[in-house]
Amino acid sequence: MSSLILKTLKSKKRQQIAILYILTLIIGTFIPKSKKIIVFTSRRGYYWGNPKALYEYFKKNTKFFSCYYFLNYNEIRYYHGPSDDNVKYMYTISSIFSILRAKTVVLDCDYTDFLGIFLNPLTQNIIQTGHGVPNMKHGFSNIYLSRERAFKYSWEGHSYSAMLSTSDLVSYIFSARWRMDNRKIHITGYPRNDILYCKQEKNKLYDLLEKTYNKLPLFNKVILYAPTWRDCDRRKNDSFEKATTRFFPFDDFDLDELHNFLEKYSSILLLRGHPCNYRFCSLEYHSNRIVRFNPDICDDVQPFLPFADILVTDYSSIYTDFLLCNKPIIFIPHALVDIDSFPLDYNVFTPGYKVKNQKEFLSALKTYLEDSKRHQEERRTIKKLLFKYDDSNSCERVHKLILKLLNS
């Protein structure tokens, strides 16, 4: 009975979205576009990533543009950003009208970021900012691509006015993924990484952790464990363990041994599930040195990356951002799907120890905690391949790109 009700609700939601698409398509066709209006959103209505960084940059540095950031219902309830009248709930008449009037639209996932609201590539400049250096074989680089998904990627590739990239190599991957005209792909760097070059107070991390957890031990070193997104809808089949996020995927996992290691090296281990599926991850480890650092605790991890002494991941694109900090990275490819899904040579483009069990994991941690320069040259080499720019001017370059598009 409950499954029938759920299906009915989903069906009604799809019908509502379809109606909204048709209405906004018809109405939006007759609404003149304003070059002064730029609208932003991320991941279907989150305050996050490159759109967030660009929105804050434009609000601070430009007076010509009217900028609006749109959130979904859940995000607007839990929004903790700066007090701002231009950060709005997406589904109001005034919000939809602003989206339809905007000449420039900024997103980072796909058209569903503005879910149910029709974006018109004939009358609007739609800028795909991306949400990470490509770490998966998506689009036309995936040999299992369905016809429906192929049409989606082809449509998006042709309709984007511009796509942001970080290097020639990354541009090549994006071009292959969407079968996109390479002239639409612009190497600007990612706006969200500008903050990595700004001076930050480490006390902000301490204050956040103390506010969340009452009795944390003293620590000198911070280890951030952040795996990538996995398809949780596959849980019903035999590949559930391979498809979903699993922390410490070791047959020899020993919590006491790990806790004692962290005690010895005065370290704390922050576990951060991916924003799209962290609710499905089991993160309850009875150790005061292993704590959750999920998006419900820290909505944006980017400002805190410089405070991490070591990053642990599988192949999440967070590691490419972390390369800009030039600090050690440990990789845990706990399933063959990790390596098979990677668009490049996994062993070459993951500069750091690859561990398969807890013994190797602790050994890698020990090495990096005692010698942070280990694998430093390998990290620099990969960084140069993935990032043309190593500075804090990505927002400025995107600003110039938007002006160019408006004047062309």
CORMO-V628574 format. One record per backbone hydrogen bond with DSSP energy under -1.0 kcal/mol. CO is the residue of the C=O (numbers start at 1). NH is the residue of the N-H. E is the energy in kcal/mol with one decimal. If there is no record, write none. Layout:
co=CO nh=NH e=E
co=CO nh=NH e=E
//
This chain:
co=1 nh=5 e=-2.1
co=2 nh=6 e=-2.3
co=3 nh=7 e=-2.3
co=4 nh=8 e=-2.1
co=5 nh=9 e=-2.5
co=6 nh=10 e=-2.4
co=7 nh=11 e=-2.4
co=8 nh=12 e=-2.3
co=9 nh=13 e=-2.2
co=10 nh=14 e=-2.4
co=11 nh=15 e=-2.0
co=12 nh=16 e=-2.3
co=13 nh=17 e=-2.4
co=14 nh=18 e=-2.5
co=15 nh=19 e=-2.3
co=16 nh=20 e=-2.3
co=17 nh=21 e=-2.6
co=18 nh=22 e=-2.2
co=19 nh=23 e=-2.6
co=20 nh=24 e=-2.7
co=21 nh=25 e=-2.1
co=22 nh=26 e=-2.4
co=23 nh=27 e=-3.0
co=24 nh=28 e=-2.3
co=25 nh=29 e=-1.2
co=27 nh=30 e=-1.3
co=34 nh=37 e=-1.3
co=34 nh=103 e=-1.6
co=36 nh=66 e=-3.9
co=37 nh=104 e=-1.5
co=38 nh=68 e=-2.1
co=39 nh=106 e=-2.8
co=40 nh=70 e=-2.5
co=42 nh=46 e=-4.3
co=45 nh=72 e=-2.0
co=46 nh=48 e=-1.1
co=48 nh=52 e=-1.3
co=49 nh=53 e=-2.1
co=50 nh=54 e=-2.6
co=51 nh=55 e=-2.7
co=52 nh=56 e=-2.3
co=53 nh=57 e=-1.8
co=54 nh=58 e=-2.9
co=55 nh=59 e=-2.4
co=56 nh=60 e=-1.5
co=57 nh=61 e=-2.6
co=58 nh=62 e=-1.9
co=66 nh=38 e=-2.2
co=68 nh=40 e=-2.5
co=69 nh=88 e=-2.9
co=71 nh=90 e=-2.7
co=72 nh=76 e=-2.3
co=73 nh=77 e=-1.3
co=74 nh=78 e=-1.1
co=84 nh=87 e=-1.4
co=86 nh=69 e=-2.5
co=88 nh=71 e=-3.0
co=90 nh=92 e=-1.2
co=92 nh=96 e=-2.7
co=93 nh=97 e=-2.3
co=94 nh=98 e=-2.0
co=95 nh=99 e=-2.2
co=96 nh=100 e=-2.3
co=97 nh=101 e=-1.5
co=98 nh=102 e=-1.2
co=101 nh=34 e=-3.3
co=103 nh=125 e=-3.9
co=104 nh=39 e=-2.1
co=105 nh=127 e=-3.3
co=106 nh=41 e=-1.4
co=107 nh=129 e=-2.8
co=110 nh=113 e=-2.3
co=111 nh=114 e=-1.4
co=114 nh=117 e=-2.3
co=120 nh=123 e=-1.1
co=120 nh=124 e=-2.0
co=125 nh=105 e=-3.0
co=126 nh=161 e=-2.2
co=126 nh=162 e=-1.4
co=127 nh=107 e=-2.2
co=128 nh=164 e=-2.5
co=136 nh=138 e=-1.5
co=138 nh=141 e=-1.7
co=139 nh=142 e=-1.8
co=142 nh=145 e=-1.6
co=146 nh=150 e=-2.5
co=147 nh=151 e=-2.3
co=148 nh=152 e=-1.8
co=149 nh=153 e=-2.6
co=150 nh=154 e=-2.4
co=151 nh=155 e=-2.8
co=152 nh=156 e=-2.5
co=153 nh=157 e=-2.7
co=154 nh=158 e=-1.7
co=155 nh=159 e=-1.7
co=156 nh=160 e=-2.1
co=162 nh=128 e=-2.7
co=163 nh=186 e=-3.0
co=165 nh=188 e=-1.6
co=165 nh=189 e=-2.5
co=166 nh=388 e=-3.4
co=167 nh=171 e=-2.2
co=168 nh=172 e=-2.0
co=169 nh=173 e=-1.8
co=170 nh=174 e=-2.4
co=171 nh=175 e=-2.6
co=172 nh=176 e=-2.1
co=173 nh=177 e=-2.2
co=174 nh=178 e=-2.2
co=175 nh=179 e=-1.1
co=175 nh=180 e=-1.6
co=177 nh=140 e=-2.5
co=181 nh=184 e=-2.3
co=182 nh=185 e=-1.2
co=184 nh=163 e=-2.2
co=186 nh=165 e=-2.2
co=186 nh=188 e=-1.2
co=190 nh=193 e=-2.1
co=191 nh=194 e=-1.7
co=193 nh=196 e=-1.4
co=194 nh=197 e=-1.6
co=195 nh=198 e=-1.2
co=201 nh=204 e=-1.8
co=202 nh=205 e=-1.0
co=202 nh=206 e=-1.5
co=203 nh=207 e=-3.1
co=204 nh=208 e=-2.0
co=205 nh=209 e=-2.4
co=206 nh=210 e=-2.7
co=207 nh=211 e=-2.1
co=208 nh=212 e=-1.5
co=209 nh=213 e=-3.3
co=221 nh=268 e=-2.0
co=222 nh=309 e=-2.7
co=222 nh=310 e=-1.4
co=223 nh=270 e=-3.2
co=224 nh=312 e=-3.3
co=225 nh=272 e=-3.1
co=230 nh=232 e=-1.1
co=231 nh=234 e=-1.4
co=232 nh=235 e=-1.4
co=234 nh=237 e=-1.5
co=237 nh=240 e=-1.3
co=239 nh=243 e=-2.2
co=240 nh=244 e=-2.1
co=248 nh=250 e=-2.3
co=250 nh=253 e=-1.2
co=254 nh=258 e=-2.1
co=255 nh=259 e=-2.9
co=256 nh=260 e=-2.6
co=257 nh=261 e=-1.9
co=258 nh=262 e=-2.3
co=259 nh=263 e=-2.3
co=260 nh=264 e=-2.4
co=261 nh=265 e=-1.9
co=262 nh=267 e=-2.7
co=263 nh=266 e=-1.4
co=266 nh=220 e=-3.3
co=266 nh=221 e=-1.9
co=268 nh=223 e=-2.7
co=269 nh=291 e=-2.3
co=270 nh=225 e=-3.2
co=271 nh=293 e=-3.5
co=274 nh=277 e=-1.4
co=274 nh=278 e=-1.5
co=277 nh=280 e=-1.6
co=278 nh=281 e=-1.4
co=283 nh=285 e=-1.1
co=285 nh=287 e=-2.6
co=287 nh=290 e=-1.4
co=289 nh=269 e=-3.3
co=291 nh=271 e=-2.9
co=294 nh=297 e=-2.1
co=294 nh=298 e=-3.0
co=301 nh=304 e=-1.6
co=302 nh=305 e=-1.2
co=304 nh=307 e=-1.4
co=305 nh=308 e=-1.4
co=310 nh=224 e=-2.6
co=311 nh=330 e=-2.9
co=312 nh=226 e=-2.8
co=313 nh=332 e=-2.7
co=316 nh=319 e=-1.9
co=317 nh=321 e=-1.3
co=318 nh=322 e=-2.0
co=319 nh=323 e=-1.1
co=321 nh=324 e=-1.3
co=322 nh=325 e=-1.4
co=328 nh=311 e=-2.1
co=330 nh=313 e=-2.5
co=331 nh=355 e=-2.5
co=332 nh=334 e=-1.6
co=335 nh=338 e=-1.7
co=336 nh=340 e=-2.7
co=337 nh=341 e=-1.9
co=341 nh=137 e=-1.4
co=345 nh=349 e=-2.7
co=350 nh=352 e=-1.3
co=353 nh=331 e=-3.0
co=357 nh=361 e=-2.1
co=358 nh=362 e=-3.0
co=359 nh=363 e=-1.8
co=360 nh=364 e=-2.4
co=361 nh=365 e=-2.5
co=362 nh=366 e=-2.5
co=363 nh=367 e=-2.2
co=364 nh=368 e=-2.3
co=365 nh=369 e=-2.7
co=366 nh=370 e=-1.6
co=367 nh=371 e=-1.8
co=371 nh=374 e=-1.4
co=373 nh=376 e=-2.1
co=375 nh=379 e=-2.0
co=376 nh=380 e=-2.1
co=377 nh=381 e=-2.1
co=378 nh=382 e=-2.1
co=379 nh=383 e=-2.3
co=380 nh=384 e=-2.0
co=381 nh=385 e=-1.2
co=382 nh=386 e=-1.9
co=383 nh=387 e=-2.3
co=393 nh=397 e=-1.9
co=394 nh=398 e=-2.2
co=395 nh=399 e=-2.3
co=396 nh=400 e=-1.9
co=397 nh=401 e=-1.8
co=398 nh=402 e=-2.5
co=399 nh=403 e=-2.0
co=400 nh=404 e=-2.1
co=401 nh=405 e=-2.3
co=402 nh=406 e=-2.2
co=403 nh=407 e=-1.7
//
